[in-house]
Amino acid sequence: MKRPFYYLISAALLSSCAANPYRISEKSYTKQLKVYQQKISKKESFPLQNGINTEWISTVNYNLRKPNFIIIHHTAQDSIAQTLKTFTLVKPQVSAHYVIGDDGRVVQMLNDYLRAWHGGNASWGKNTDINSASIGIELDNNGSEPFSELQINSLLSLLAKLKKEYNIPTQNIIGHSDIAPTRKQDPSALFPWRVLASKEFGLWPDSDLETAPANFNIELALRIIGYDTRNLSAAITAFKLHYIQTEVDAILDEKTVNTIYNIYKKQ
């Protein structure tokens, strides 16, 4: 008499698994963790070109990588479901640590200590491997619509946790367009950087801008802030997308120069 009951339990479990569209990615994630566990557990000597073999003596002083940047993106897709599907497929070769839905839902997709593939070919200052030093946060937004209050509230709560936990500097909370000015425009000009800065999640220019000195070097200042200035027009546009969102272009008017000077002084 008990058999039908157990059959029902088994059927329910199978049905539950079948209803989970991400079950394959869960298995792959666990399998990859085991591979990395084996790699970091190896303690082997190896020969050098001068004929000397290395030797292994274990230190007791070490830890996992510590993220030092937070990079904010918008997904440029139609729904959070579409983004989750993209990030659980091998072919796109893209991922993020967190995805935040328009309704405020927060999905974590990767442990903070692991390296997500969200920045691509990007740099900030002398750091040319942003993925190795950052946490990537994707906001469900197609790039042409306002960000919802629920979404921004969840983002602020998440940033508060991450900034405190990893002691991330205020100025190191930036956008994808900042680190890849020739390729990316996310998050869009509708993103509320000013609101974030009021909570010390990123910088924002003062309301009263001091006039920049006559000999002020704009390109050098942008490099000191962190921008890749090899394409100076792209760097200026990316700066304005973040700090002068009503004038997203490469024009260097007085307001733009003074704003660059203001942010430069905050470094």
C-alpha positions in Angstrom: 0.0 0.0 0.0 2.9 2.3 0.5 4.3 1.9 -3.0 1.9 4.3 -4.7 2.8 7.0 -2.1 6.5 6.6 -2.9 5.7 6.7 -6.6 3.8 9.9 -6.1 6.8 11.5 -4.3 9.2 10.3 -7.0 6.9 11.7 -9.7 6.6 15.0 -7.9 10.4 15.3 -7.6 10.9 14.5 -11.3 8.2 17.0 -12.2 9.8 19.6 -10.0 13.2 19.0 -11.7 11.6 19.2 -15.1 10.0 22.5 -14.2 13.3 24.0 -13.4 14.7 25.5 -16.6 18.1 26.0 -15.0 18.8 22.5 -13.6 21.5 21.8 -16.2 23.4 25.0 -15.2 23.2 24.0 -11.6 25.0 20.7 -12.4 27.5 22.4 -14.6 28.2 25.0 -11.8 28.8 22.3 -9.2 31.0 20.3 -11.6 33.1 23.4 -12.4 33.5 24.1 -8.7 35.0 20.6 -8.2 37.5 21.2 -11.0 38.6 24.5 -9.4 38.8 22.8 -6.0 41.2 20.2 -7.5 43.3 22.9 -9.2 43.8 25.1 -6.0 44.4 22.0 -3.9 47.5 20.9 -5.9 50.8 21.2 -4.2 53.4 20.3 -6.8 57.0 21.2 -7.6 58.0 22.1 -11.1 61.3 22.6 -13.0 62.6 26.0 -14.0 64.7 26.8 -17.0 67.9 27.1 -14.9 67.5 23.5 -13.8 66.2 24.2 -10.3 63.1 22.5 -9.2 60.6 24.6 -7.1 59.7 23.2 -3.7 56.4 23.5 -1.8 56.1 24.8 1.8 52.6 25.8 2.7 51.9 29.2 4.1 49.0 29.8 6.6 48.4 33.4 5.4 46.1 33.5 2.4 42.5 34.0 1.4 40.3 34.2 -1.7 40.3 37.1 -4.2 38.7 40.3 -2.8 36.6 42.3 -5.3 37.6 46.0 -5.3 35.1 47.3 -7.9 31.4 47.1 -8.6 30.3 47.4 -12.2 26.7 48.3 -13.0 25.1 47.2 -16.3 21.7 47.2 -17.9 20.8 43.9 -19.6 19.5 45.4 -22.9 17.1 42.4 -23.0 13.3 42.2 -22.7 12.9 40.4 -19.4 14.8 39.0 -16.4 13.9 35.5 -17.7 15.7 36.2 -21.0 18.8 37.4 -19.1 18.8 34.4 -16.8 18.6 32.1 -19.8 21.4 33.9 -21.5 23.6 33.6 -18.4 22.9 29.9 -18.0 23.9 29.0 -21.6 27.6 28.2 -22.6 27.5 29.8 -26.0 27.0 33.5 -25.1 30.1 33.4 -22.8 28.7 36.1 -20.6 27.6 36.3 -16.9 27.2 38.4 -13.8 27.2 38.0 -10.1 23.8 39.5 -9.7 20.7 40.3 -11.8 18.1 42.6 -10.4 14.6 42.6 -11.9 12.3 45.5 -12.6 10.1 44.3 -9.7 13.0 44.4 -7.3 13.8 40.6 -7.4 17.5 39.9 -6.8 19.1 36.8 -8.3 22.6 35.8 -7.4 24.3 33.8 -10.1 27.9 33.4 -8.9 29.7 33.5 -5.6 31.3 37.0 -5.1 34.8 35.5 -4.8 34.6 33.9 -8.2 35.3 35.7 -11.5 32.2 36.5 -13.7 32.4 37.4 -17.4 30.7 40.7 -17.5 33.2 43.4 -18.3 34.7 42.1 -21.5 37.6 44.1 -23.0 37.7 46.9 -20.5 40.0 48.9 -18.2 39.9 51.4 -15.4 43.1 53.2 -14.6 45.9 50.7 -14.7 43.6 47.8 -14.2 43.2 46.0 -17.5 41.5 42.9 -16.1 38.3 44.3 -14.6 36.6 40.9 -14.3 39.2 39.6 -11.9 38.7 42.6 -9.5 35.0 43.3 -9.7 31.4 42.3 -9.0 29.1 42.6 -11.9 25.5 43.7 -11.3 23.0 43.5 -14.2 19.7 45.5 -14.1 16.8 44.2 -16.1 16.3 47.1 -18.4 16.3 47.5 -22.2 18.3 50.7 -22.2 15.4 53.0 -23.2 13.1 52.9 -20.2 13.4 54.4 -16.7 14.7 52.2 -13.9 11.9 51.3 -11.4 11.9 52.4 -7.8 11.7 48.8 -6.6 14.7 47.9 -8.7 16.8 50.9 -7.5 15.8 50.2 -3.9 17.1 46.6 -4.2 20.2 47.9 -5.9 20.9 50.3 -3.0 20.4 47.5 -0.5 22.7 45.2 -2.3 25.4 47.9 -2.7 25.2 48.6 1.0 26.0 45.0 1.8 28.7 44.6 -0.8 30.5 47.9 -0.1 30.7 47.1 3.6 31.6 43.5 3.2 34.5 44.0 0.8 35.4 47.6 1.8 35.0 48.8 -1.7 36.0 52.5 -2.3 33.2 54.9 -3.1 34.8 55.9 -6.4 35.1 52.2 -7.5 31.3 51.9 -8.1 31.0 52.6 -11.8 29.2 51.7 -15.0 30.0 49.4 -17.9 30.3 52.4 -20.2 33.0 53.9 -17.9 35.3 50.9 -18.3 34.5 50.3 -22.0 33.8 53.8 -23.5 34.3 52.7 -27.1 31.9 49.7 -26.8 29.3 50.2 -24.2 26.6 52.7 -23.2 25.2 51.0 -20.1 23.7 51.8 -17.8 21.8 54.4 -19.9 21.5 58.1 -19.3 18.3 57.3 -17.4 20.3 55.6 -14.6 20.2 57.6 -11.3 23.9 57.9 -10.5 23.1 61.0 -8.4 20.8 59.0 -6.1 23.6 56.4 -5.7 26.2 59.0 -5.0 24.0 60.5 -2.3 24.4 57.2 -0.5 28.1 57.1 -1.2 27.9 54.6 -4.0 29.9 56.4 -6.6 30.8 60.0 -7.1 28.7 63.0 -8.3 29.8 66.6 -9.2 29.1 69.4 -6.7 26.2 71.7 -7.6 28.6 74.7 -7.6 31.4 73.9 -10.0 34.8 75.6 -9.5 36.3 76.9 -12.8 39.1 74.7 -14.0 42.5 76.4 -14.3 43.5 77.6 -17.7 46.3 75.0 -18.0 44.0 72.1 -16.9 44.9 69.0 -18.8 41.6 67.3 -19.6 43.0 64.1 -21.1 45.3 63.5 -18.1 42.5 64.2 -15.7 40.2 61.7 -17.3 43.0 59.1 -17.2 43.6 59.8 -13.5 39.8 59.4 -12.9 40.1 56.0 -14.6 39.0 56.4 -18.2 40.9 54.9 -21.2 41.6 58.0 -23.2 43.1 56.4 -26.3 39.8 57.4 -28.0 39.4 60.8 -26.2 36.0 61.5 -27.8 34.6 58.2 -26.5 36.1 58.9 -23.1 34.4 62.3 -22.9 31.1 60.9 -24.1 31.3 58.1 -21.4 32.1 60.7 -18.8 29.1 62.7 -19.7 26.8 59.6 -19.9 27.7 59.2 -16.2 28.0 62.8 -14.9 26.2 65.1 -17.3 23.3 62.9 -18.5 21.4 65.6 -20.3 24.3 66.2 -22.7 25.7 62.9 -23.8 28.2 63.9 -26.5 31.9 64.6 -26.9 31.6 68.4 -26.8 34.1 70.0 -24.4 32.1 73.1 -23.3 32.8 75.0 -20.1 30.4 72.9 -18.0 32.0 69.7 -19.2 35.6 70.9 -18.4 34.6 72.1 -15.0 32.7 68.9 -14.2 35.8 66.8 -15.2 37.9 69.1 -13.0 35.4 68.6 -10.1 35.4 64.8 -10.3 39.2 64.7 -10.8 39.6 66.6 -7.5 37.6 64.0 -5.7 40.0 61.2 -6.6 
